Amino acid sequence: MRRLAPLLVAVGLLALAAPAAAEPVTTEIGGWKVACDAPVCRASLPSASGEQALLLGRFEIGDGVAIGLATPGAFADPDRPMTLRIDGRAIADIEPKSGHRAYEKPENLWIVEPKLVEAILAARAPVKSLRIEYIDVIGAPHDADFDLADLARVLAWTAERLGRSADKAVGVAPKGLVVAPETSRAELVARLGVPPRLARKHMTVSECEAPNSPLLRAFKPVIGVLSSTATLYAIPCTASAGNVSFRVWVLENGEIGGLTPQYFATFDPALGWRGTDLLHNVAYDEKTQRLTSTFRAGGGCGARGVWRWKKWTFEMLETRLAETCEGKPPTDWPVVWAAPAP
């Protein structure tokens, strides 16, 4: 995770609010990266894991200081509370909207409750530790840990650059920042892509082609939200004759967490029912929670299966098979099996 630190620093030092004729003044204070371009100063501090960054901003004339959390490595769920701890002591739960809100980017959550910001600003001496606990968009818990030993120096340096008092810093919500566009949880999950540990396991336990190989690089994984803690990942495995096979996984971050490969029943006219861990040309509809697989053989005919997520696994809804389809769409192919109507 340490390799993410340069990225997190860049997140914290985004373009300043207004252009200026002079170049911004930048410095490093301890682990902080700081940049000032009057009347704005920004700073960022990577977390101990490198997955997050603590953001600090002076965006207005006066003594106001804003604090935020950037989570480009593990997007915080914007609809869940975060817990603020100083030196291990719980200070408060930061509620969505009233306590924190996304500005500029969905993964940048700024604290909008001034009293909570002031609790952080007060944690300057002796050396204090800050922890922000949060749940990410796939339901996994994270602890973002920061060493605040150099916070007082950052406040003093930025105050000097802006001609303000270092001793009168007060907590404020970020002023002048654009509220981040509304982004669904499904979109954020998809933006994160396949988690590294799943990518490694996929290649270790299967005989699939590497997803970035010349054969498969043009095909993207299918990623979808199954529940508040379960996420679907269908990863391309092979490609041949216009069909792409996918290996389907479910990542669960609830009480019973884990990575589980999914197995499905399919029908073969010559052999009957059999099990498989590969589905062809998959699609997932989050609204109906339906997973569809369509295989086309020569002449455009083939097989189609539909499954629906049911609490902890996929329930088969129907299987269709066509040896001669005469141009009919897969939804009109003959039914081999269908679930009883509810």
N, C-alpha and C positions, 0 to 999 in steps of 0.2 A: 504494500500500500504506500510505502514511502515514495515510490515513483510518481504518485499523484500530487506531491507537494508543489512542484512548479506550476501545475495547472491550477491548484487552489489559490496560489498567490496571484495568478493572473485574474482569477475570478474576483478576488478582493480589490484589485486595482483596475477596475473598469474605467472607461473614458469618463473624465470629470464632467460635471453638470453643464458647464459653459465654457466655450473656447476662450483662450486668452492669448495675447501677443507673445508673452514670455513662455518658455518651457516650464513645465511643472518641476518643482523642487522635490527630489526623492532622497530617501535615506533608508538604512536598515537599523533597527533598534532591537537588539536581542534577536528573537525570531520573527519580529514584525517587519513587513514591508510597508513603507509609508510614502505617500505622495501628496503634495499640496500645490494647489493652483488657486490662489485667493479668488473668491471667498470660500473655497471648498478644500477640505482635506479628507483623505481616505487612508485606511490602513487595514492590513489583513494578517492573520496569524494562523498557520496550519495547525490542525489538531495533532495529538500524539499519534493517531493512526494514519494521518495523511488523507483521510477520506473527506474531511470537512475543513472549513476555515472560519475563524471568528472575524467578523467584519466590524469596523468602526468608522463612523463618518461624522464630520462636522459640515453640515449642509446649509447652515443659515447664519446670518450675522447674529452674534450673541454667544452665549456659553453652552448652547445645546450640543449634546453628543448622542448619536444614535448607535445602537448595537444590533448586529444581525448574524445569521448563521448561513454560510454557503454549503450546500451538500451536493456537489456535482458527482461525487463518487457513489452516493447512496441517497437518492432523492428523499427528503423528508416528506411524509404525507401531509399536505397542507390542511387537511381536515381533521387532524388529530392533535391533541395537546402535546406539549413538550414539557419536561420537568427540568427546573433550574436548581442546581446544587452548587454551593460554595463551600470549599473545604469539607466535602462529604455531607453537609447539612442541607436538607431540602428547603429551598427558599419559597418556591411557588410552582404551580402548574401553569404553563403559559397556554392559554386557550386560543383556538383558531379565531381569526378575525379580531376579537377584542384584545388578544394578547400578542399575537404574531400574524404577519401578513406577508405575502410574496410581493416583492418589488423587482422590477427590471426583468428577472427571470423566475420561472416557477420554482427553481431549486434554491433561490435566495430568500430566506425568511427573516424579516426584520422584526424586532420587538417593538410593538407600538404602545405598550403600557409604560409610561415614564418611570413609575416607581420601581419596576423590575430592572430597567436600565440603570437606575441610580444604585440599586443593590450591587450590580456588577462594578460600576465605577468606584464604589466605596471599598471594594475588595482589592486594595492596592498595597498595603503594608501592614504587618509583615507579609511575606510571600503568600499568595493565595492561589488555590486551584479552582478552576471553574469546570463544571461538567453540565452539558446539555444532553439530556436523554430524550430520544425520539424514536418513533416507529417509521420505517420507510414505506414507500408505496407498494412494496410486495409483502408488507407485514413483518419485516425483520426488525428487531430492536438494535439500537446503536447508542453508544456512549461517546460523545464528542468531548474530549478532555483537553483543557488549555491551561498553560502556566501563565499566570497574570503578573509574574515578577516584574516585567518591564512595562506594564500598563501605565504607571505614573509617568514614566519617561516619555511614552508616546503622547500622552495628554499634554505634557509640558512642551514638547517639541512642536506639536501642531498648534498649540496656543500661541507660542512665540511667533510662528510663521504667519499667523492670522492677526496678531496684535491683540490677543485676548488673555484673560486671566486663567492660569493653569489650576488655580485653587477653587474656581467657581464653576467647574464643569457640572452641568445638570443633564439629567436624562430626558430625552425627547424621542418622539417618533421621527422617522426619516422624512425630511421636508424637501420637496422638489424632485423626488424619485417617482418614476412612472410605475403605477401598479402593474404587476405582471399580468399578461393575458390569461383569461380563464383556460385552464388546461385540464382535461379529464384525467382521472387516475389511470385509465387504460393507456392514454397517450404517454404519460410519464413512464409507465411500466415498459412500454414498447421502446421508448427512447433509451432506457437503461440497457436494452439488449439482453443477450444471454449471460447470466452470471458466470464469472470465470470458473468457479468450482463445478458448475454444471457442464461447461464446455470441456473441462478436463475429464470429467467422468464419462461424458458422452463418447469421447475418443478412446477412453481406456477400456470400456466394457462392450463396445460395439465394433463391427468391422466396416463402419461407414467411412466414406471419403471425408477428408478434412473439409470443413465448411468453406475455407478460403482457398481450396484447390481450384485449378482452372475449370474443372467440371462443374463445381457447385457455387462458385463465388457470385454468380448472377442470381442465385435463388436465396431469398431471405427467410429467416425463421418466422414461424407464425407464433405470436405471443398474445396471450389473452388473460384477462382477469376471471378467475373462477369463483372466488369468494374474498372476504377481507384478508385472508391469510394464504390462500392457494392461488398459484399462477400456472398457466399452461404454457409450455414451450415445445413446439414441434420443430425439430432441427433437421434440415435436409441431410439425407444419407447417401442416396445415389440418384443418378439421372440417366434415363435411357429411353429412346424412341418416343420422346415427347412426354414422358411421365417422370415425375420426381417423387421419390419415396422419402418419407419423413419418419424419424423416430420421435415418439411423443413422450414427454416427461411432465410430471406435476411436481412443482416445488411448494412444499408446505412449511410455513413459518409459525404455525400455531403451537398448541401444546404437544401435538405429535408431529414434530418437524421432520423433514427429510426430503430426499430426491427420489422419486419413484417412477421407474419406467412403466408405461401403460401397455397392456396387451389387449388385443381385440379379436373377436370371432369374425371370420370371413368364410364365405361359401365357395367351394371349388366344385364344378359340375362332375369332375372325374373322381374326386376324393371325398366330397362332402364337407362338413364343417371342420375347420382347423383354426388354430390360434396363430397370431402374428404380432410382432412388435413394430411392424412397418405399415404405414398407411400412405396411399398415393394422393398427391395433389390436394392436400388438406386445406380446409378453410374453417374458421371459427367465427361464430356470430355471438357476440357478448350479450346482446339483448335476450336471445333465446337460450343461450349457453349450449348451442348445438355445434358439434364437430362433424364435418362432412368430409368424406374421402371419395374421390372419383377416379377410377382407373379406366383408361381407354386403350383397347387393343386395336389390332388391324381392322380397318373399316369403320372406326369410330365407336364400336360397341365395347362393352366391358362390364364393370361392376361399380356399384355405388353403395356406400354405407353411411348411415346417420346415427350419431350417438348424442346423448344429452348428459351434462354433468349432474350428478345426483349426490350431493353432500360430500361424498368421499371418493367416488369413482364415476366412470362413464357407463350410462345405461343405453343399450342398443334400442333404437327406435325402429329401424327398418334396414333391410338389405335388398338390393335390386340387382338383377343380373340379366344381361342381354347378349346372346350369341349372334343374333341378327337383329339389328335395331332399326334398319330402314330409315335412318335419319332422325329418329325420335330423340328428344333430349333425355338426359339421364333420369330426370324426375318422372318420365313416362315409361321407363324400362320395367319389365315384369317384376313383381314383388316375390322374393323368395321367403322372406319372413318379415312380419310387422308386429310391433307391440300391440297388445289389446288396447282398445280405446278406453280412456279413463272414465 
